[in-house]
């Protein structure tokens, strides 16, 4: 199976232009391709996972990835998929986030000489002369066509600023610059980026002629990929200081039954034949498939040692009730009143809820477990001695756990 056939079999490709040329470039290892990352935080999250895995697969097949960090476009913000205007960041914050990205990406991509590049589009966007840019690029874009783009249509009712309206042109200009500076002949992106990406392909062909090699591919289910990075408590980060390896493992261990094989195909490097065999699994076997998924992805992001710790801790959680590597919250003597602490305070201090009212609702809805006992009384309280030693596991719902200890 060629690399192109494998990408299709894993469900990674949706729309593409010039399929035969793209197939030939990828299979021959002659593609220099880029994927863009907006530095809106100091960590990547699992919504970026599909792109990172794709870059790794293509590099393994001899192609050259370019990770484009949007230090310039990040000063504006991408309106795609958003209902309001993104808060603008300082250059210092953007640079800090870019530095964090490269460290995390290095677990997926080999950035050694000649094998891959990380480029910041601030390199060319920040020094553009506005009048020259309008004259050089503006004539190649139709406002009518831009307004028909899905990324703009969804914002028209609430208001689209002229600042954000420029985003498509700037992203298109990125591809033009990468093509000329680095021989970049292909771009990948999510399905919500399709209009912006076509703009880049068209700009290259208009300015450099029809013979210019500029291809476009989008990733399947990008919107779902972004959704994968969200939980009730926020994003699932690749930074272990934001999402511990145990929490990361648990996130994938708890994916829906209907999604586990799809995630195995798109995000792991297990042979397709092995995954196809799992397609026959039912019932409790699906839990085994989820454990395989969680281990493989935790190993990919955090390494084998952390993946094994997380797996062992998760097993211990359900067999013995306490897991050594589980996220831990410490209580101090000051947290107790006359040697006791109420359940709502435990939930708040452990970070399992963000307010006392949220804690009260969680208890009333039957979603809180203390040790092996479900807590139904909002006034329930416990002695400090219970939290000595290994402490007590407190659960909120099926996916959120904390080991509570007395510090």
C-alpha positions as CSV (number, residue, x, y, z in Angstrom):
1,X,0.0,0.0,0.0
2,X,1.4,3.4,-1.0
3,X,1.4,6.3,1.5
4,X,-1.3,8.0,-0.4
5,X,-3.5,4.9,-0.3
6,X,-2.8,4.6,3.4
7,X,-3.9,8.2,4.1
8,X,-7.2,7.5,2.3
9,X,-7.7,4.1,4.1
10,X,-7.1,5.8,7.5
11,X,-9.8,8.4,6.6
12,X,-7.5,11.4,6.6
13,X,-8.2,12.9,3.2
14,X,-11.4,14.8,2.3
15,X,-11.1,17.3,-0.6
16,X,-8.0,17.8,-2.7
17,X,-7.0,19.4,-6.0
18,X,-4.9,17.7,-8.7
19,X,-5.2,14.2,-7.2
20,X,-2.9,12.4,-9.6
21,X,-0.1,15.0,-9.2
22,X,-0.5,14.9,-5.4
23,X,-0.4,11.2,-5.3
24,X,2.8,11.1,-7.4
25,X,4.5,13.7,-5.2
26,X,3.6,12.0,-1.9
27,X,4.4,8.5,-3.0
28,X,7.8,9.5,-4.5
29,X,8.7,11.5,-1.4
30,X,8.9,14.7,-3.3
31,X,6.4,16.8,-1.5
32,X,7.5,19.8,0.6
33,X,4.3,20.5,2.4
34,X,3.2,22.9,5.2
35,X,0.5,22.9,7.9
36,X,-0.2,26.1,9.8
37,X,-0.5,26.5,13.6
38,X,-1.8,29.6,15.3
39,X,0.1,30.3,18.5
40,X,-3.0,31.1,20.6
41,X,-1.7,29.2,23.7
42,X,1.6,28.0,25.0
43,X,0.7,24.4,24.3
44,X,-0.7,22.3,21.5
45,X,-3.8,20.3,22.3
46,X,-5.3,17.1,20.9
47,X,-7.2,19.1,18.3
48,X,-3.8,19.5,16.6
49,X,-3.1,15.8,16.9
50,X,-4.4,14.8,13.5
51,X,-2.1,17.3,11.8
52,X,1.0,16.3,13.8
53,X,0.4,12.6,13.0
54,X,-0.1,13.4,9.3
55,X,3.2,15.3,9.2
56,X,5.0,12.4,10.9
57,X,3.5,9.8,8.4
58,X,4.5,11.9,5.4
59,X,8.0,12.6,6.7
60,X,8.5,8.8,7.3
61,X,7.7,8.4,3.6
62,X,10.5,10.8,2.6
63,X,8.5,14.0,2.3
64,X,9.5,17.3,3.9
65,X,7.2,19.0,6.4
66,X,7.1,22.7,7.2
67,X,5.5,23.7,10.4
68,X,4.3,27.2,9.8
69,X,3.8,29.1,13.0
70,X,1.3,32.0,12.6
71,X,3.3,34.7,14.4
72,X,2.1,37.3,11.9
73,X,-1.5,36.0,11.3
74,X,-1.8,35.5,15.0
75,X,-1.7,39.3,15.4
76,X,-5.1,39.3,13.6
77,X,-6.8,36.0,14.4
78,X,-8.5,33.4,12.2
79,X,-12.3,34.0,12.0
80,X,-13.0,30.4,10.9
81,X,-15.3,28.6,13.3
82,X,-15.6,31.5,15.6
83,X,-18.6,33.6,16.7
84,X,-16.6,36.5,18.1
85,X,-13.3,38.3,17.5
86,X,-10.2,36.7,19.0
87,X,-8.2,38.6,21.6
88,X,-5.1,40.0,20.0
89,X,-1.8,39.0,21.6
90,X,1.5,40.8,22.1
91,X,4.6,39.8,20.0
92,X,6.3,38.6,23.2
93,X,3.4,36.2,24.0
94,X,3.3,34.9,20.5
95,X,7.1,34.2,20.5
96,X,6.9,32.4,23.8
97,X,4.1,30.2,22.4
98,X,6.0,29.5,19.3
99,X,9.0,28.3,21.3
100,X,6.7,25.9,23.3
101,X,5.2,24.6,20.1
102,X,8.6,23.6,18.6
103,X,9.5,21.6,21.7
104,X,6.2,19.6,21.5
105,X,6.3,19.1,17.8
106,X,9.8,17.6,18.1
107,X,8.2,14.5,19.5
108,X,6.5,14.0,16.2
109,X,8.8,15.7,13.6
110,X,12.5,15.3,13.0
111,X,13.8,18.9,12.6
112,X,17.4,17.9,12.0
113,X,19.1,19.5,9.0
114,X,17.2,19.2,5.7
115,X,14.4,17.0,7.1
116,X,11.9,19.6,8.2
117,X,11.5,23.3,8.9
118,X,9.7,25.4,11.4
119,X,8.9,28.9,9.9
120,X,7.2,31.9,11.4
121,X,5.1,33.9,9.0
122,X,6.0,37.1,11.0
123,X,9.2,36.8,8.9
124,X,7.4,38.3,5.9
125,X,4.1,39.6,7.1
126,X,5.3,42.0,9.8
127,X,7.5,44.0,7.3
128,X,5.0,44.3,4.5
129,X,4.3,47.7,3.0
130,X,0.6,48.1,2.9
131,X,0.3,49.9,-0.4
132,X,2.7,47.5,-2.1
133,X,0.9,44.5,-0.7
134,X,-2.5,45.8,-2.0
135,X,-1.0,46.4,-5.5
136,X,0.8,43.0,-5.6
137,X,-1.9,40.7,-4.1
138,X,-5.2,42.6,-3.9
139,X,-6.1,42.4,-7.7
140,X,-6.0,38.5,-7.4
141,X,-8.9,38.3,-4.9
142,X,-12.6,38.9,-5.6
143,X,-14.5,40.3,-2.7
144,X,-17.7,38.6,-3.9
145,X,-15.9,35.2,-3.8
146,X,-14.5,35.9,-0.4
147,X,-17.9,36.8,1.1
148,X,-19.2,33.5,-0.2
149,X,-16.6,31.6,1.8
150,X,-18.0,29.6,4.7
151,X,-15.5,31.1,7.2
152,X,-16.9,34.5,6.5
153,X,-20.6,33.7,6.0
154,X,-20.9,32.4,9.5
155,X,-19.6,35.6,11.0
156,X,-21.6,38.1,8.9
157,X,-24.7,38.2,11.1
158,X,-22.7,39.1,14.3
159,X,-20.2,41.3,12.5
160,X,-16.9,40.6,10.7
161,X,-14.2,43.2,11.2
162,X,-12.0,44.4,8.4
163,X,-9.1,43.2,10.4
164,X,-10.3,39.6,10.2
165,X,-11.4,40.0,6.6
166,X,-7.7,40.2,5.7
167,X,-7.0,36.8,7.2
168,X,-7.7,34.9,4.0
169,X,-5.4,37.1,1.9
170,X,-2.6,36.8,4.4
171,X,-2.9,33.0,4.7
172,X,-2.9,32.8,0.9
173,X,0.2,35.0,0.8
174,X,1.9,32.5,3.2
175,X,1.7,29.7,0.6
176,X,3.0,32.1,-2.0
177,X,6.0,33.0,0.1
178,X,6.7,29.4,1.2
179,X,6.5,28.3,-2.4
180,X,9.1,30.8,-3.5
181,X,11.4,30.6,-0.5
182,X,11.4,26.9,0.4
183,X,10.0,25.2,-2.7
184,X,6.8,24.3,-0.8
185,X,4.5,22.6,-3.3
186,X,1.7,21.4,-1.1
187,X,-0.5,22.6,1.8
188,X,-2.6,20.7,4.2
189,X,-5.3,22.0,6.5
190,X,-8.7,21.4,8.0
191,X,-11.9,21.4,6.2
192,X,-12.8,24.8,7.7
193,X,-9.7,26.2,5.9
194,X,-10.6,25.1,2.4
195,X,-11.5,28.6,1.1
196,X,-8.3,30.1,2.5
197,X,-6.2,27.3,1.1
198,X,-7.7,27.6,-2.4
199,X,-6.9,31.3,-2.3
200,X,-3.2,30.4,-1.8
201,X,-3.2,27.9,-4.7
202,X,-4.9,30.4,-6.9
203,X,-2.5,33.3,-6.0
204,X,0.5,31.2,-6.9
205,X,-1.0,30.2,-10.3
206,X,-2.1,33.7,-11.1
207,X,1.3,35.3,-10.2
208,X,3.6,32.5,-11.4
209,X,1.7,30.8,-14.1
210,X,-0.3,27.6,-14.5
211,X,2.8,25.5,-14.5
212,X,3.6,26.4,-10.9
213,X,3.2,23.4,-8.7
214,X,0.9,24.3,-5.9
215,X,-1.4,21.7,-4.4
216,X,-4.1,21.7,-1.8
217,X,-5.4,18.9,0.4
218,X,-7.6,19.2,3.4
219,X,-7.8,16.9,6.4
220,X,-11.0,15.0,7.1
221,X,-13.0,15.8,10.2
222,X,-11.0,18.8,11.2
223,X,-14.0,20.3,13.1
224,X,-14.2,17.0,14.9
225,X,-10.5,17.1,15.6
226,X,-11.0,20.4,17.3
227,X,-13.9,19.0,19.3
228,X,-11.7,16.1,20.4
229,X,-9.6,18.6,22.2
230,X,-12.4,19.8,24.5
231,X,-13.8,18.3,27.7
232,X,-16.1,19.7,30.3
233,X,-13.1,21.2,32.1
234,X,-11.4,22.7,29.0
235,X,-8.7,21.6,26.5
236,X,-6.7,18.4,26.7
237,X,-3.2,19.7,26.3
238,X,0.0,18.0,25.1
239,X,1.9,19.9,27.8
240,X,2.1,17.5,30.8
241,X,2.0,20.5,33.2
242,X,-1.4,21.4,31.8
243,X,-2.8,17.9,31.3
244,X,-1.0,15.1,33.2
245,X,0.0,11.9,31.3
246,X,-2.6,10.1,33.5
247,X,-5.4,12.6,32.5
248,X,-4.3,12.4,28.9
249,X,-4.5,8.6,29.0
250,X,-7.9,8.7,30.7
251,X,-9.2,11.0,28.1
252,X,-8.5,8.5,25.3
253,X,-9.5,5.6,27.5
254,X,-13.0,7.1,27.7
255,X,-13.7,7.9,24.1
256,X,-17.1,6.8,22.8
257,X,-17.4,3.2,21.5
258,X,-18.4,4.6,18.1
259,X,-15.1,6.6,17.9
260,X,-12.4,4.2,19.1
261,X,-11.6,2.5,15.7
262,X,-11.8,5.8,13.9
263,X,-9.2,7.3,16.4
264,X,-7.0,4.2,16.1
265,X,-7.0,4.6,12.3
266,X,-6.4,8.3,12.1
267,X,-4.1,8.9,15.1
268,X,-2.0,5.8,15.8
269,X,0.7,4.1,13.8
270,X,-0.6,0.6,14.3
271,X,-0.9,-1.5,11.1
272,X,-4.3,-1.2,9.4
273,X,-4.5,-4.9,9.4
274,X,-4.4,-5.0,13.2
275,X,-7.0,-2.3,13.5
276,X,-9.3,-4.0,11.0
277,X,-9.2,-7.1,13.2
278,X,-10.5,-5.0,16.1
279,X,-13.4,-4.0,13.9
280,X,-14.9,-7.4,14.8
281,X,-14.6,-6.8,18.6
282,X,-17.7,-6.3,20.7
283,X,-18.7,-5.6,24.2
284,X,-15.8,-5.8,26.7
285,X,-13.3,-6.2,23.9
286,X,-14.0,-2.5,23.0
287,X,-12.5,-1.6,26.4
288,X,-9.4,-3.4,25.4
289,X,-9.3,-1.4,22.1
290,X,-9.7,1.8,24.1
291,X,-6.8,0.8,26.3
292,X,-4.7,0.2,23.3
293,X,-5.6,3.6,21.9
294,X,-4.9,5.4,25.1
295,X,-1.5,3.7,25.5
296,X,-0.4,4.3,22.0
297,X,-1.2,8.0,22.0
298,X,0.2,8.6,25.5
299,X,3.4,6.9,24.4
300,X,3.5,9.1,21.3
301,X,3.2,12.3,23.3
302,X,4.8,11.5,26.7
303,X,7.0,8.5,26.0
304,X,6.9,4.8,27.0
305,X,7.6,5.2,30.7
306,X,4.8,7.7,31.3
307,X,2.4,5.6,29.1
308,X,3.1,2.5,31.2
309,X,2.7,4.5,34.4
310,X,-0.7,5.9,33.2
311,X,-1.9,2.5,32.1
312,X,-0.9,0.8,35.4
313,X,-2.5,3.6,37.4
314,X,-5.7,3.4,35.4
315,X,-5.9,-0.3,36.0
316,X,-5.2,0.2,39.7
317,X,-7.9,2.8,39.9
318,X,-10.6,0.3,38.9
319,X,-9.1,-2.7,40.7
320,X,-8.0,-1.3,44.0
321,X,-9.5,2.2,44.1
322,X,-6.3,4.2,44.4
323,X,-3.8,5.0,41.7
324,X,-0.3,6.3,42.5
325,X,0.1,8.4,39.3
326,X,-3.4,9.8,39.5
327,X,-3.7,13.6,39.6
328,X,-3.5,14.5,43.3
329,X,-4.9,17.4,45.3
330,X,-3.5,18.2,48.8
331,X,-5.6,19.5,51.6
332,X,-4.0,21.4,54.5
333,X,-5.0,21.6,58.1
334,X,-6.5,25.1,57.4
335,X,-9.0,23.5,55.0
336,X,-10.7,21.7,57.9
337,X,-13.1,23.1,60.4
338,X,-12.9,21.2,63.8
339,X,-11.2,18.4,62.0
340,X,-13.8,18.0,59.2
341,X,-14.3,19.2,55.6
342,X,-17.6,19.1,53.6
343,X,-17.9,17.4,50.2
344,X,-18.5,20.6,48.3
345,X,-15.3,22.1,49.6
346,X,-13.4,18.9,48.6
347,X,-14.7,19.2,45.0
348,X,-13.8,22.9,44.8
349,X,-10.3,22.6,46.3
350,X,-9.5,19.6,44.1
351,X,-10.4,21.4,40.9
352,X,-13.2,19.0,40.1
353,X,-15.7,21.9,40.1
354,X,-15.2,25.6,39.6
355,X,-17.7,26.8,42.2
356,X,-19.7,25.6,45.2
357,X,-23.0,25.9,43.2
358,X,-21.5,23.6,40.5
359,X,-20.4,21.2,43.3
360,X,-23.9,21.2,44.8
361,X,-25.4,20.3,41.4
362,X,-22.9,17.5,40.8
363,X,-23.9,15.9,44.1
364,X,-27.6,16.4,43.6
365,X,-27.3,14.8,40.1
366,X,-25.6,11.7,41.5
367,X,-22.3,12.3,39.8
368,X,-19.9,12.3,42.8
369,X,-18.2,9.3,44.4
370,X,-16.1,9.4,47.5
371,X,-14.0,6.2,47.6
372,X,-16.4,3.5,46.7
373,X,-19.5,5.3,47.9
374,X,-21.8,7.6,45.9
375,X,-22.4,10.9,47.8
376,X,-26.0,12.1,47.7
377,X,-26.1,14.5,50.7
378,X,-24.8,18.0,49.9
379,X,-24.0,18.4,53.6
380,X,-21.8,15.3,53.7
381,X,-18.5,15.9,55.6
382,X,-15.4,13.8,56.4
383,X,-12.7,13.6,59.1
384,X,-9.2,14.7,58.3
385,X,-7.8,11.3,59.2
386,X,-9.5,9.7,56.2
387,X,-7.1,11.5,53.9
388,X,-3.8,10.4,55.6
389,X,-1.5,8.0,53.8
390,X,-2.6,7.1,50.2
391,X,-5.7,9.4,50.6
392,X,-9.1,8.9,49.0
393,X,-10.1,8.8,45.3
394,X,-12.9,11.3,44.5
395,X,-14.7,10.9,41.2
396,X,-16.9,13.4,39.4
397,X,-18.7,11.7,36.6
398,X,-16.9,8.9,34.7
399,X,-13.9,10.8,33.5
400,X,-12.7,13.1,36.2
401,X,-10.7,11.8,39.2
402,X,-8.5,13.2,42.0
403,X,-6.7,11.5,44.7
404,X,-7.2,13.7,47.8
405,X,-4.5,13.6,50.4
406,X,-3.6,15.5,53.6
407,X,-0.5,17.5,53.0
